[in-house]
Amino acid sequence: MAAIEVLECVNSPGKLGRTGDDRYGFDAQMGTAWVLDGATDATGLMPFPGAESGAAWIAETLSDALLATPPNDTPTPAYFRTILETVRERAEGESEVTLEKLPPEALPIASGVWMRRMGDEIEFAWLGDCMALDLSSGDVIGPVADVETETHENREVLKLTEAEIWEQVRVARAARHASGKPIFSLRPADGERVNLARRPGRSGAQFALMSDGFYRLIEPYGLYSGRELAREIAGRGLAGLITQLRDHEASSEHADLARIKRSDDACALWLEIS
């Protein structure tokens, strides 16, 4: 019997004609699942031939690597170090430019949330601004305060010209690299610094994993609280919520609430513990 059952999954690129920078994946038998969001490229460099972007490349590569399920006795931080070692090795083999010669703002990074079933508990691990939602309680698992801060900062950024915005993005990306702040990246040591949380996960419990593009329904748009979004997912499903999200983003009266990208990639996965 499978450890989890995936009820619905959506991946809606924010721009037509692209695959976008979000990815999801799962191993129902082993009870693992994840949602990933590659950070929008900050430069025009394209070191990975054939990839739509560096952001898409790292999200896809991470998702492939996460199909390797950790042994039950492997601590999650050690597992993620191994995963990022795999990603780094692929980057070294696939990049047209030696990684050490790339400016730090051109190195691909990603946010992500991952879970695994461990008996009657679920362990969550995340870096960056992807979230999990407990549908029974409406509790959000992830960096809620960080996302709220980002919304405030981006409202200030949106007052700038487009050229000024992207210059600020490049500067911020380089500064983040220099600071060593952990994120899913080409630095394997970052994997050991994942945030961890556990929740009860008995049979019948339901959870949703989501990128920040889907989480916009809560922040910054404020259409739902966590508890309300949990009810909507159970009642309407993910696809209906994506439609509502895109309609809301298209409304000019809400332009000042948007982040740097007016219509962001949005990805979510809804699952039940078997």
N, C-alpha and C positions, 0 to 999 in steps of 0.2 A: 504494500500500500504506500502511496506517495505521502511524504511528510507534509507537503503543502499543496493546495489547489489554487491555481491562478484563475480568478474569475473574469478579469478584464485587464487589458493593457492598451495604452494609447501613446503615440509619439507623434506630436504635431509640430513640424518645423514652422518657425515664425515667418519664413520667407518661402514663397512658392518656387518650385523647381529645384529645391535643395533637400538633402537628407537631414540637414540640421546637425547640431552638435550634441544632442541628447541620445542616450542609448539605455535600454533596459535588458535584463536577462534573468534567468532563474534555472535552478535544477530542482524540479519538483520532488524527485526521489530523495535527494539529500537535504532538502529543506532550506536551500539558500536562494536569495533573490536580491536584485540590486537595481538602482537607477543612477545614471551618471550624466554629468553635464560638463562638456568641455568648455573652458573659458574662451570667449570670442578672441580671435587672433588680434594682437595689438600692433602687428607690423604686416607689411605686404610680402614678407618672405614666405616661401612655400617649400620647406625643406623635405616634405614627404611627397614624392611624386605619386600621382594618382589619387591622393586624398583630397577631399573637398576643401579641407582646411587643417591646420594643426590641431584645432579644437576637435574636429570630427575624428582625426586620426587617433588622438589619445583616448577619446571616449570609446571608440571601436576596439582599440588595442586592450584597454582595461577590461572591457566586457568579455573579450575573448579569453583573457588571462583568468578571469574570475570563474570560468567554467571548471577550473581546477579546484575541486572542493577541498577544504582543509581537513586533515585528520581530526577526529574528535578531541584529541589531547593537545592539539596545537593552539597556543594562545593566539588570539586574534591579531595583536600587534605584530607578532612574528610572521603570521600568515601574510599580512599586508606588506611587510618588508619583502617577502619572497615574490609577491605579485609585482611590486614595483621594480624589483630586480629583473623580472621577465620583461616588463615594459621598457626598461632602460636598454636591455640587450637588443630588443627589437628596434628601438630608436637608433641605436648605433649602427645596426645593419641596414636600415632603410632610409636614413637621412642622407640627402645629397650633400649636406654640409656637415663637417665634423662638429659634433655637439659643442665642444669647447670653443669653437669659433663663432657660434651663434650668440648674438647679444641676449642678455638674460630675459628681456621682454619678449623674445621670439621663441623661448622654450615653452612647449605646450604644458598646460596644467588643466586640472578638472576638479569639480566638486563631485561628491557621490555619497550615497547612503546604501548600506548593505545589511542584510539580516541573515541569521541562520537559526533554525529550530534546534534547541538543546533540551530534549525531554519536554517538560511542561513549561519551559521558558523560551523566550525569543531574545537573542542578543542582537543589538543594533550597533553598527559602527559607521561613523561618518567623518568627513572632512569637507569644509566649504559649506555651501548653503543649500544642500538637498535635505529633505525632511522625510520623516515617517509620521503616520497618523494612526492612532489606535481608534478603530471605529466603534469600540464599545464605550469608551470614555470621552472621545474627542480630544484626548491629550496629544499635543504635537511633540514629537521626539526629534530634537535637532536644535540648530543655532537660532532660535527665535529672536533673541535680542540683537544678534549680529545682522539679521535681515532687516529689522526695524531701523537700525543705524544706517545701513546701506541705503534704504529708501530716503532717509533724510539727506544724506550726502548727495545722492543722485539728483534730488530736486534742485540742489544748488548747482550741480554740474550742468543740468539742462538749460541753465540760463546763459551758457557759453555758446560760441559758434561751434559748428561741427568740427572744424579743424582744431579748435581749442580743446574740445571734448576728447578727441582721439590722442592728442598730445598728452593730456592729463592721464588717459588710460595707459599709455606707454610708460610714462614716468611712474605711475602707481605700480604697474606690473614689475618694472625693474626694481623698485624699492621693496616690493614684497619678496622678490627673489633674494635680495641682499639681506633682508631681515631674518630669513630662515623660517618664516611663519609656515607651518605645515599645510600641505595641500596634496592631492594626488598629482604626482609630478614625476620627473625623471631622477629624483633623488630618493633612492630606496629607503633611507633613514626616515623619511616623512611617514612611511607606512607604520612605523612603530609609535607614532604619535596620534593615532586615530582616537576620536572620542567614542566612548563606549557607554551603553545603557542596556538594562535588561527589563523586560516586562513579562507578566504571566502570558503564557501562550498555549492554553489547553485547547483541545479539539473544539472547533467552531469559532474560535477567536478570529477576527478579521483585522487586517492592517492594509494601509495604502502607503506606498513609497512614491515620492514625487520630486521632480526638479523644481528649482525656484520659479520657473516659468508657470508651472501649474499652481504653485503655492501663491501666486499673485491673487488668486481668488480670495485669500485671507489677507495678504500683505503685498502690495500697498492698497489694493482696491477695497478691502473691507466688505466684500459682498457676503462673507460668512465668517463666523467664528470657527474654531476647530470642531466643536461639537456639532454645529450646523452643517459644516462641510461633510462630516462623517455621515450625518443623516442623508444628505443629498447624494453622496456616493452610493449608499445602500439603496436609495430609492430610485435614482435616475441613471446611475452608472457614470463612468468616466467620460464617455463620448458626448453625452448631453452637456456635461460641464465644460468640455472643450469648446463646444459651440457657443455656450454662454460667454466664456472667456474671450473668444475672438470677437464676438459682437460688442462686448464691453470695450475692448481695446480699440475698436474702430470708431468709437464715439469720441468726437473732438473735445467734448466737455471734460473728458478724463485724461487729456494729453499730459497735463501737469503732474499726474500721478505715475506716469510711465517711467520706466528706468531708461537706461541709455538706448536700448532697443525698444521701439514702440510695441512691436509684436514679437515676443521672445519665444524660443523653442519651449515646448511644454510636453512633459513626459510623466506618465504615472502608471503604476502597477497595483492592482487590487487583488488581494489574496486571502485565503482562509486556511487556518490550520486544520489539517485532515484528522 
